[in-house]
């Protein structure tokens, strides 16, 4: 019976740790930009294409 009490106490401690980590991430701005990563793939960067082609030509 005492093992169950220890396990419940440990699980509450771990859950509180995850909650604190989540709150720290929210307050530090980890979830501020949730739109641009999903939209960024839709736009072409012409500067990236030119550097890729130059890299390929230089390696050949």
CNS distance restraints for C-alpha pairs under 8 A (distance, minus, plus):
assign (resid   1 and name CA) (resid   5 and name CA) 6.84 0.50 0.50
assign (resid   2 and name CA) (resid   6 and name CA) 6.32 0.50 0.50
assign (resid   3 and name CA) (resid   7 and name CA) 6.11 0.50 0.50
assign (resid   4 and name CA) (resid   8 and name CA) 6.04 0.50 0.50
assign (resid   5 and name CA) (resid   9 and name CA) 6.08 0.50 0.50
assign (resid   6 and name CA) (resid  10 and name CA) 6.08 0.50 0.50
assign (resid   7 and name CA) (resid  11 and name CA) 6.05 0.50 0.50
assign (resid   8 and name CA) (resid  12 and name CA) 6.16 0.50 0.50
assign (resid   9 and name CA) (resid  13 and name CA) 6.23 0.50 0.50
assign (resid  10 and name CA) (resid  14 and name CA) 6.21 0.50 0.50
assign (resid  11 and name CA) (resid  15 and name CA) 6.05 0.50 0.50
assign (resid  12 and name CA) (resid  16 and name CA) 6.08 0.50 0.50
assign (resid  13 and name CA) (resid  17 and name CA) 6.26 0.50 0.50
assign (resid  14 and name CA) (resid  18 and name CA) 6.34 0.50 0.50
assign (resid  15 and name CA) (resid  19 and name CA) 6.17 0.50 0.50
assign (resid  16 and name CA) (resid  20 and name CA) 6.12 0.50 0.50
assign (resid  17 and name CA) (resid  21 and name CA) 6.18 0.50 0.50
assign (resid  18 and name CA) (resid  22 and name CA) 6.10 0.50 0.50
assign (resid  19 and name CA) (resid  23 and name CA) 6.15 0.50 0.50
assign (resid  20 and name CA) (resid  24 and name CA) 6.06 0.50 0.50
assign (resid  21 and name CA) (resid  25 and name CA) 6.19 0.50 0.50
assign (resid  22 and name CA) (resid  26 and name CA) 6.25 0.50 0.50
assign (resid  23 and name CA) (resid  27 and name CA) 6.15 0.50 0.50
assign (resid  24 and name CA) (resid  28 and name CA) 6.03 0.50 0.50
assign (resid  25 and name CA) (resid  29 and name CA) 6.38 0.50 0.50
assign (resid  25 and name CA) (resid  30 and name CA) 5.38 0.50 0.50
assign (resid  25 and name CA) (resid  31 and name CA) 7.47 0.50 0.50
assign (resid  26 and name CA) (resid  30 and name CA) 5.81 0.50 0.50
assign (resid  26 and name CA) (resid  31 and name CA) 6.10 0.50 0.50
assign (resid  33 and name CA) (resid  37 and name CA) 7.86 0.50 0.50
assign (resid  34 and name CA) (resid  38 and name CA) 7.77 0.50 0.50
assign (resid  35 and name CA) (resid  39 and name CA) 6.44 0.50 0.50
assign (resid  36 and name CA) (resid  40 and name CA) 5.47 0.50 0.50
assign (resid  37 and name CA) (resid  41 and name CA) 7.33 0.50 0.50
assign (resid  39 and name CA) (resid  43 and name CA) 7.46 0.50 0.50
assign (resid  45 and name CA) (resid  49 and name CA) 6.75 0.50 0.50
assign (resid  46 and name CA) (resid  50 and name CA) 6.42 0.50 0.50
assign (resid  47 and name CA) (resid  51 and name CA) 6.33 0.50 0.50
assign (resid  48 and name CA) (resid  52 and name CA) 6.11 0.50 0.50
assign (resid  49 and name CA) (resid  53 and name CA) 6.23 0.50 0.50
assign (resid  50 and name CA) (resid  54 and name CA) 6.14 0.50 0.50
assign (resid  51 and name CA) (resid  55 and name CA) 6.04 0.50 0.50
assign (resid  52 and name CA) (resid  56 and name CA) 6.28 0.50 0.50
assign (resid  53 and name CA) (resid  57 and name CA) 6.18 0.50 0.50
assign (resid  54 and name CA) (resid  58 and name CA) 6.08 0.50 0.50
assign (resid  55 and name CA) (resid  59 and name CA) 6.22 0.50 0.50
assign (resid  56 and name CA) (resid  60 and name CA) 6.40 0.50 0.50
